[in-house]
Structures are given as structure tokens and as C-alpha cells.
Amino acid sequence: MLLTVRNLSLAYGPKTLFRDASFSVQPKARTGLVGPNGSGKSTLLKILNKLHEADSVEIEMRSDIVFGYLPQEGIVLQDRCVIEEVEAAANDIQTLQQHLKTVEDELQQLSHDSEEYAECLDRLGHYTNQLQDLEAHKLRSKAEKILFGLGFNKADLTRSCGEFSGGWQMRIALARLLLEEPDLLMMDEPTNHLDLDSLRWLESFLKSYPGALLLISHDRALLDQLCKSTLSIEMADLVPYTGNYTSFLQQRAERQEQLETTRKSQERKIAQTERFIERFRYKASKASQVQSRIKQLDKIDRIETESADRTIHFEFPLSRKSGHTVVTAEGIHKAYGPTRVFKDFSLEIEKGDRVGVVGLNGAGKSTLARILAGREPADAGKIELGHQVDVGYFAQDQSEELDKKQSVFEVAAGPPVRANNTHIRSILGAFLFSGDDMDKPVSVLSGGEKNRLALARLLLCPANFLILDEPTNHLDMASKAVLQEALQTFPGTTFVVSHDRHFLNPVVNKILEIQPGSVRTFPGNLEDYMWKMDQERSRENKGQVTYQSQKSAENPKERRRRLAQQQQALAPLKKSFDRLEAEILDLEEKIAQREVEMAEKSYFEQGEATATGVKEYDTWKADLTRKMDQWEKTGAELEQLQKDPE
């Protein structure tokens, strides 16, 4: 067992988060931690990482276990460049490299025939062997691979961490954890600041992660893909389930149904017992039986069940029918200082279009949403709304526009909302405002609560063209389901920016991909788009070229000319491949010979020659890794070109 937690209890006044809860984590477990907002998920991870105290808890774990923790916020990075910050995760390697440098410096100051010199050589050999075992020569390439996967480019690696926004700093912290490979990696909403490409890369990376995962996420697709077990916070307890999130939902529904059946049976028996006690309480002949029944009632462990999840259905209030063309953008230019976002960009959205917007963070998704909504002007070009188009707009910072002096209910019910109070309260409840929460002033709400209120208000305002920028941020699963169903039945037109795959897929019928320097439109939903992207990457990675259109029209003469050109292209590749192969063989022979020499203790008693030899060995190892990568890439290109495309 990797980790065992027993008798966890924690309460804040009348609110109890955990009551004698227990759970365990197996090595290589893939566990999703789920529960409603405010149920204690983030608090549990903080307790495990000694950042929060429980009222009582017993934690057992192996003495050598290494924890890794990514919080939702509060990341602190050192004042150094990105690649150095990430590589700092490899503490063992960096410590050994520092020791090695210290020993090398000492050797320069010592006499070759002194005892201290011989001792330094022994230490030099020891540190060198340890670094070889840890594959220190691969550290830089591993760190770069992770950073590139999370969306950084080559130039970013030497920039200071302080130059990046909070979201990008979170990615740096995540990259550091992934390089460190702790035994138990705990992550609290790791996808909050990731775009679709980075999210999919992270998902793929974590599938082969060698340690255990404990994951909090509102990304249902991620939980389904990664998790093989689920830990659910229910009525201050931690209930384990097998399988991914979808399996958990089914099992939990079945468990709740069984508990409810058992509870009703228990209540009937209790009612019968209570009626017996009341009927015969004052009859002396039944006194012993009455006392026996009273004792039975006192000993009963009464079954409690969670209140059934309310199923809330509602529809967006449609303002009026719009014209066929909803919005037209022509020749749009937009830049922020030297950074160009759009150049001569045009777009037309028609009635009934359900546009999902994806792309790299910072590419211009939110900028385009603001321009279409009329909240930010383009530098050049024309935006024209169609006939009778009424825009409903939700921005990521929409909460800043709320009147902080009003109550939650007053904000939701303000003009132009025309819904009755019952409907307004129902919508607020769907977004986690209930009871006295509705009377709270907006000024005391958290950032997440303000965003949920802003979204709830939007859903009460009549519109026929909805522009939503990351609307699922700060929503729990139930609230997202309410919003998703409402969007699916909305008879108007939608433009939704989101990286939440499970949410976005069923609510769109075309995808707008915004990347730096390019904008492309794809028909179909998000799954269709991701399939097309996978096909594109597959062709790029394998160097595939499709000649099907050529084949039907190609005559023998053209075919001979093409094959001649193909052979001409093969010549330099073949030459490069053979040269790399020879260089690799030479390096492998040198490394093997040097390792034989280094196996002898006397090797580390040769003074400066030893230090020079060790450095030379490290250089060979690094060159071998680089040349092997080049050789494999060249071989793949050769293999593809040598195929006669039929």
C-alpha cells in the first residue's frame, strides 16, 4: 500500500467536511477525487501535503515515498529561466552535478601524488557512475519534451519565469512535477489553464505515468480517459468506486437506490416499533417489552442518504427570430503593440450555426469573442450584425460587471430578465446558490461564485446569438450538465470558446480553430475535428504523402519521371543515414571500451587524465543520444520515400 488514511475528521463550525473518513492509495493507482464544489476535495489534498490541519487523522505511508502536488493557485517559482526551473526538479542529478564540479575544481588545486588527489579521484568516479545510472545526459531532452508538450516554444525556455502570466506559471510548475516523477502525483484542476492541444498531450503523457495519480478535475473526458478508480466525497465520508467517472456515476446511482430502499425499510420498522411503544407504554404487563423496544431503537444505526440530485431543465429565453446571416466579419485586423493577432480575417456565421472555438492560449480566441460581441473594436475591418440579432455575451471576466451592492437574487432578476421568481431561484440553484446564498451581497462572493452568478444571469436574459468564453470555468459537473442541455436545445446561434471536450462536443456543429497566424473552419463536432487533427499529425510525423489523386491520372512517362526525382531525393538521405550509422558504431565502441576501463579502480588514479577521460565519456554519451535520434528520423524518411506510392 502506498498511502493509507484513517479516521479523517474536519469541521468548520456547523459544517462538517469529513467524519471518520478513511481511504487508501495503491501503487500506480489512477484515482479521480470527486464531489460537489465545497465538499472538501482541495482541502483533502492540502491535508495530505501538510498544508492544512485536520481535526484528527492517521496517515500511514512508506518512509521513502515522494509526494508531488499541483494546487489550483498559489504557485511560487524561483527567479530563473524556465528550463532551469523545471530541471531543478531533478534534485539528485543536480546535486551530483554540483558535487562533480566541486571535485573537478579541487583536482585542479591538488598535487597529483597527494593522498587528497587520490581521494578526489575516487569521489569523481563515484559521482560519475551515479550520474550514469540516473541518465543525467537525458535530463535536458526530457525537460524540453515536457515543456514543448505543454505549449512552450524554444525561445520560451530561456525566458525568466516571472515574465509569464499565472496560467503559464502553472504550466511551468506542472512540467517540473512531471519531470520529477513523484511516487504519488496529486493534481488539483491541472487543465484549468491548458488549451486543447496541451490538454490532449497531458492526457497521453499521464497514461504512461509510472507512479500513482490522485486527480481533481471537472474535465469529465480526462477523468474517463485516465482514472481506473474514483473516490467520492459523500455525506462527509470518502466512498471508493472502481472504474472511471462514467462507471462511477452508474455505480453511485445504483448504490443510492439500494440505500434508499434499505432506509425506507428501516423507517417502516422503526415506525412499527414506535407505535408499539406508544400503544403499550402505560401497560404494566407490557413494560418489559416496551423497555426492550426502546433499547432496540437506541441501538439502531440509522441509515442516512443524500438528498436526491435535483434534475433541472430549462431553456434559454429566445428574444426573437434573427435573420439568416447572424454576423459578418470582413478584413479584420487586430494587434496589441508588436503582437499581431488577426490580419485580414473574415468570417460569416449563419442562423443555427453552433461554433466551437479552439486553439492555443493567446492565439486570439477571447479577442475574437470580444470583437464579435462589440466589447472591443478591431483595428481595421468591419463587423456587421444581421437582422434582429440580439447578442448574449459571457466573458471570462464577466463578474467584474456585476453590481457589487446588489444581492445575488437582485442581480439575477434585474432587467432585461422577465422570468418569474420561482424560475429565477431554480436557475440560481442550478448554479449552486440556494437558501440564504441568494440574499448575499455580490461584494462578499468569491471569484468563482461571481462567475457562476454572471452565467446564471446570462441564461435568464433573452438573446438569439450567444457568445460564451470559457463558460464552464468554476462550474461543477451538475451545473455544466444543466448548461450543456440548455445549449443543445437553444434554437438560436452559438459561439462557444471552451477547452472542455465533454462539454463542447455535443453543443457544436462546426469548429473554428485559431492558431497564431492562421484561422481554419471544420464542419462537424469536436470529435470530428480531433480525428482530423490526429490524421494530419500522423501524416506529418511519418512523412506520409498521399498520391491517390495522382495515381488515376498519372501516365507511364510521368511515373518514370517521378520515380527518378524520388531516387534523386533519396541519395543525400542515404548518404546521411550511412554516415550517421558509422558514427554511431564508432561512438558505441568508444563508450564500451571506456566503460571497461572505468570498471577498473586504477582508472580513477590517473590524475588529470581521469578527469579528462570522464568528461570525454560524458560527451560521447550525449553525442550518441543525439545521433541516434537523427539516425531514427532519417531512417523513417528513407523508409517512406523508398515506398512506391500506389
N, C-alpha and C positions, 0 to 999 in steps of 0.2 A: 504494500500500500504506500502510495506517495505521500498522501496527506489525509489525516482524519480529524474532523472537528466534532466535538461532543458538547451537549448542554449549552448551546449558544443562546444567550438571552440579552435583549436590549430593548429599552423602552424610553420614550421621551414623554414624560408626564403621563397622560391617559393613553397615548398612542404606543402600542406595542409592535415593534418590528419583528422580533424573534422571541420565541418562548421555548426553551429547552430543545432547540433545533440541532440536528446532527446530520452529517454527511461525510462522504469520503471521496477521494480522487485517486483513481488507479493510474499507474504509469501509462503514458501515451493515450490517455483519455481525451475525448473530444466532447466537451460538455458545454451546452448552452445554458446560461443562467437567465431565467425569465421571470416575469412578474409585472404587475401594473406599475405605472410611474409612482414613485414614492413608497414602494413596498420594501426597499432596503437593498437593492441589488448592488449599487455603487458602494453603499456602506459596508456590505459584506466583504467586498474586495479590499476596502481600506482596513478593515479589521485584520484580514489575513496578512496584510503588508505592514501591520503595526502603525498605521496612520490614524487609527480610531480605536477607542477603547470600548469593549463590550461590558455590560453589567456583570456577565460571567461567561466563561468559555474555557474549554480544554482543547488544545491543539497539539496533535502528535504528528511528527514528520521525521524523516531521516535527517541525520545531522549534516549530511553533505548536500542536501537539496538546495538548488539555486532557484529563487523566485524572480520572475520578471513581471513588471506591472506597468501598463499604459493607462493613465487616468483620462477622464474626459477633458480636463483642463488643469492648469497649474504646472505645465511643463517648464522646467528650468534647464537651459542649455549653457554650456561654457562659451566664453568669448573666443572662439576659434573657428576655423573653416569647417565646412560641412563634413568633408571626408575625414578629417581628424577627429571630429566629434563622434562620428559613427565608429571609426576604428578603435576609439577609446573603450568600446565595449569589450574588446579582446584584451582584458586586463593581464592575463597570464602572458600573452605574447608580448605585449608592450613592456611589461616588467622584465621579461627575459631579454628583450632587445636593449633595454636600458642597462641591465647587468652586463650584457655582452660588450656594449660600447665602453662602459666603465673599465672592464678588464682590458680591452684593447688599448685604452688610454694609459692604463697602468703599465702595460707591457713596454710602451714607448719610453718609460722613465726608469725601467729596471735594468740591471746588468744581466746579460744573457746567462752567466754562470752562477747566479744567485739562487738561493732556495725560494725566495719570493717569486722569482720569474717562473720557476718550475710549477709552483702552486697556481700562479695565474694561468699558465697553460692548461693545467688540469681543469680549472674552472671554465676556461674558454671552451674546451672540448665538451664539458658537461652541458653548458648553456646551448651550444650549437646543436648537440644531439636532441635536446628538449625542443628546440625550435623546429627541428626537422620533424619530430613526432607530431607537433601541432600544425604542421604545414603552414608555417608562417609566411612562406613565399606566396601563398594564395590569398592572403588576407585582403590586399588591395582589390584584387579582382572580385572577390566575394562581396566586399562593401559596395563597389561600383555597380555590380549586378543588381543588388537590392535597391540602391538609390535610383538607378535607371528605371527599375520596375515600378517604383513609387512616383515616377513622373519628373525626376530631376534630369537635367541635361549636363553635359560635360563641363560647361562653364560654371554651373551652379556649385560644383564640388569644391571649388577653391574660394567661394564667397563666404563671408562671415555669417554665422548662424543668426546674428542679430539683424541682418538685412531682410530676413524673411518674415512674413506675416504669421500670426498664430497658427493658422491651419497648416502652413508649410513647416513650421517648427514641430508640430505634432507628427508630421511625416518623418522628420529627422529623428525624433525620439523613437518612433516605430521602427525605423531602419536599424537603429542602434540595438534595439531589443532583438530583432530578427537575426542580426549578426551574432549576438551574444549566445543565442540558443539556450535560454534557461530551461531547467527541468520542467517547470510549470510556468507557462506564459499566460498571464491574466490581462485581458484587454477589455476596456470599458468604452463601447461605441467606437471602435477603431476606424469605421468607414465614414464618420461624420464629415471629414474634410477631404475625402477622396473623390476623384472623378471616376467615370465608368471604367476606363482603361486600367487605372491604378487599382480599383476595387477588384476587377477580374484577375489581375496579376496577383494581388494579395491572396485571393481565394485559392488560386492554383498553387502558390508557394506554401500556404498553410496545410494543404492536403498532404504534403510530404514532410511536414514538420516533425522532427524526431522526438520532441518532448510532448508533454500534456498541455492541453488548451482549456482554459475556463473563460468563456466569452459572453459578454453582454452586448447585444445588438438588437436594434429594431429592424434590421435588414433580414427579412424572412428568407430571402433566397440564399443569403450567406449561411444562416443557421441550418437550412435544409441541406446545403452542399457539404458543410464541414462537420456538423455535430452528429455523434453517434449515441449521445445520451443528453438528457435535459434535466436540469434541476430547477424546480418550480417553487416560488415562494407563495405559499397558500396558508392563510389564517395563521401567520407568524411561525409557520413551520417550513422546512425545506423538504420537498417531496421529489424523489428521484423517478425518472421515467426512462425507458430505453428508446432508442431511435431518435430521429431528427425532429424538427419543430412540427412539421405536418403530422408525424406519427404521435407526437406529444398531445396535440390538440384532440385527436381522436381518442387516445387513451384517457385523457383528462375528462372528456365528456362522458365516457363510459364509467369512469370512477365516480364522478359527481352523481350520475344517475343511480349507481349502486348505493352510494352513501345516502342519497335522498330516500331511496326505498327503505333502507335499513333504519333511517331516522324516523320515518313515518310509522314503521312497525313498532319501534321503541316507544314513540309517543302514545300509540294506542295502548300498549301495555301499561305505561305509566298512568294514563288516564283511567284505565280499569282499576289499577291499584289505588289510586287516589279516591275513586268512587267507593271502593270497599272501605277505605279508612273513614271517609265521611259518614258512610251508612252505619258503620258499627262502632264508631269512636266511643260512644257513651254506653255501650252494652257490656256489662261486666263479663258475660260468658264469652265474648269475642275479644277481650282485652289483650290476651297473649298473641292472638293472630294479628290484631291491629298493630301492636308493637313490632311484630316480625315484619309486617309490610312496610312500616316506617323505616326500619333499619335497611330493608332492601332498597328503598328509594334513595336513602343516603349513600348507598354504596354504588349506585348506578353511575357509570361514566357516560354522561350524556353526549350523544353524537351531535356535533355541530357541522353545518355545511355552509359554504359560501353562498351568498345571495346569487341567484342565477344571473348570468350576464344578460343585461337588457339588450334586446335586438332592436336597434333604432334604424328606421328607414325614413329618409326624407329626400325631397327633390329640390334642386336649385329653383328659386323663383325666376322664371323666364320673363324678361321685361316685355319684349315684343319680337316679332319676326324680323330678322335682318334681311338685307338684300343678298344676292348671290355672292358678290365679292365682299369679303369682310374687311380686309386691309390690303393695301398695296404699298410696297416699299420700292422705290426706284433710285438707283445711283447713290446709295447711302455711303457716306464717308464718315469715319469716326476715329479719333485718335486722342490719346492722353499724353501730351508732351511728345516725346520722340516715339512713343509706342503706338503703332497703327493697329487698330482693332478691325475695322472694315474699310475696304476700298472698292468703290463702285459695286456695292452689294445690292441685289434686287430680290424681292420675294413677293409672292401673292398667296394669300390664304383665303380659301373659299368657305362658304357656309357648309357646316358639317365636318370640316377638317378637324382632326384631333391630332395635333402636332406634339410629339415628344422631342425635347431638345437635349442633346447630349454633346459631350466634348470635353477637352482638357480644361481644368480650372484656370481661369484667367484668359480664356480664349475669346470671351465676349458674350456668353450666354445671358448673363444678367443684364449686360449693357443693352443687348437687343430687346430683351423684355421691357426694359425701361423706355426705350425709344418707341416701341410699338404702343406702349400704354400712354405715351405722351408725357412721361415724367422726366425725360431727359432729351434734349434736342440732338439731332445729328449735326455734324459739322457741315455737311452738304448733302443734297439729295432731297427726296420728297416722300413723306408718309401721308397716306390718304385713307381714312376710314370709309367703309361702304355705307350704303343707305340704311338708316335706323340702327346702326351698330352702337350698343351700349357696353362699355368695357368694365369688367370687374377685374381689379388688379391686386395681387398679393406679392409683396416684395419680401426678401429675407429680413429686411429691417422694418417691416410694416408696423411693428409695435411702437416705433418712435412717433407715429402719427396719432396714437390714441390719446384721448383727453385724460390726463392722469388724475384730475379732480373728480371725475365721474366714477360710479361703481361699475362692476363688471356687467351687471344687467343693463344699466343705463347706456353703456357703450354699445352693447349688442342690440338694444331696442331703438337706438337713435335713427334719425332719418338717413336714408330713404327706406328703412325697413318697415314693411307693412304687416308682418306676421303678428298673430295674437301671442299673448304672454305665455300660454301653455307651450306653444311651438318653440318660442324663443328659449324657454327653460329646457326643453327637450334637446335642442341643439347644443346649448351650453353644457348640458350633462354629457353629451356625446364627446365633448372635448374637455372632460374631467373637471368641470365646475358644477358643484352640487351644493344644496343647502345654503349655509351661511357664506360659502365662497362667492356666491353671486352678489352679495352685498359688500364685498371688499372693495376698497378704492383701488383703482388701477395703479396708483403710486406704490403700493406695497407688494405688487406682484413681481415674481422673478422674470427673467428674460424669456424663459421657456413658456411661462404662463401668459405673458403678454402676446407672444406669437400665436399661441393657441386661441386667445380671445380675438385677435385680429383675423384669423382664419374663420372662426365661427361667425364673426360679423359679416365677412365677405359672403359666406354661404346663405346669409339672410337677405342680402341686397340683390334686387332684380338686375340681371345682366344677360346678354346673349353672346358675349365674347369674353371668356375667362382667360386671363394671363396669370399663371401661377409660377412663382420662382421658389423652388425647393419647399413646397408646402408641407412636406412630411417631417421636416426638422422639428424635434421636440414632441412629436406625436407618438403615443404608444400604439400597439398593434390594433387594438379595438377602434381607436379613433381613426387610424389610417383606413381601416376597413369601411367605416362609415363614409369617409371622404371618397374613397375609391368607388363605392357603389353609387354615390351621388353623381360622380363624374361619368360613370358608364351610362346612366340614364338621362344625363343632361342633353336636351335637344338642340343646344346651341353649338358654338365653336370653341375649341380649347387650344391653348398654347402652354404646355407644361414643361418647365425645367426641373429635372429630377435625376438623381443617380440611384434611386431605389428601384431595382429591377422588378421585384414582385408587384410593387405598386403601379409602376408605369406601364408595364406590358399590356394589361387588358384595357387601358383607357386611351390608347393612341392607335391611329391608323396610318401614320407616316412619321418618319424620323428626320429631324433636321440636325445634321452633325456639324458642329462649329469647331474648327481647329485653327491654330494660328496660320493665317494666310489662305484658308480655304473654307468654303461652306458647301455642303452637299446634302441633297434630299434623297431619302429612300422610302419607297412605298412599304407598307406593312407595319407590324408592331415591333417591339424591341427585340423579341426573339429572332424575328426575320433579319433585323439589322445585325445582330451579333453573329448570326450564321454567316452573313455576307462578309463581315469583318474577319471572321476566322478563315474563310476561304481566301480572302485577299492576303492575309498574313502567311497562310500556308504556301501560297504561290511565291510570295516574296522570300520566305525562309528557305524554300527548296529550290529557288531559282527556276520555277516552272514557267514554261512558255506554252501557251495553247495555240496550236496551229490548225485547229479544226476548220476554221473558216478558209484557211489557205488550201487545205487538202483537196477540197472538192473542185477548186478552180485551177490547181497547180498542174502544169503540163510537164513532161519529162525533162525538157530543157531547163525550165525554171528550177525543177527539183535538183538537177545536177549542179546548177549554179549555187543554189542554197547550201547544198552539202559541201561544195568547195569552200564557200565562205565559213561554214561551220568548222571545217578542218583547219582553216587559216586561224580561226579564233582559238582552236584547241592548242596550237603549237606553243604559244607563250605560257599557257596554263600548265601544259605537260612539262615544260622545261622548269617552271617554278615548283611544280609538285615533286619532280625528281630531285631538284636541288634541296628542297626542304627535307625530303626523306633522308638524303645523305647527311645533312647537317644534324638531324635528329639522331641518327645512328651513331654519329661521331660523339655527340653530347652524351648519349646513354653510355657509351663505352668509357668516356672520361669520368662520368659520375660513378659508374660501377667500380672502376679502378680506384678512384679516390675514396670510396666508402670502404673498400678492402684495406686501404692504407690507414684510414681513420679508425678502423676497428682495433688497430694495434695501439697499445698505450704509449709506445715510444713516439708515435706520430706527434703527440702533443708535448714533446720535449725538444722541439727543434727551433725554438726561439721565434724570430720574425718569420721564418719560413712557414711555421704553423699558422700564424695569423693570416699571412698572405694566402695560404692554401685554403683556409676556411672561407675567406671572402670569395676566392675563385670558385669554390664549390657552390656557394650560395648564388653566385652569378649564373653558373651553368644551370642550376635548378630553375631559376626564373626564366632563362632563355629557353629551356626545354618546354616549359609550360606555354610560353608564347608561341613557339614554333609549332607545337602540337596543335594549338588552336588554328594557326594559319594553314597547317597541312590538312586538317579535317575540313576546313572551309573550302580550300582549293580542290580537295578530292570530291566534295559534294558538287561543286561547279562542273568539274570534269565529267563526273558520272552523268549529270543531267545533259550536258552538251553531247556526250557520246551516244545518247539515246537517239535513234532515228525517229523523229516525231511522225507518227502515223495517224 
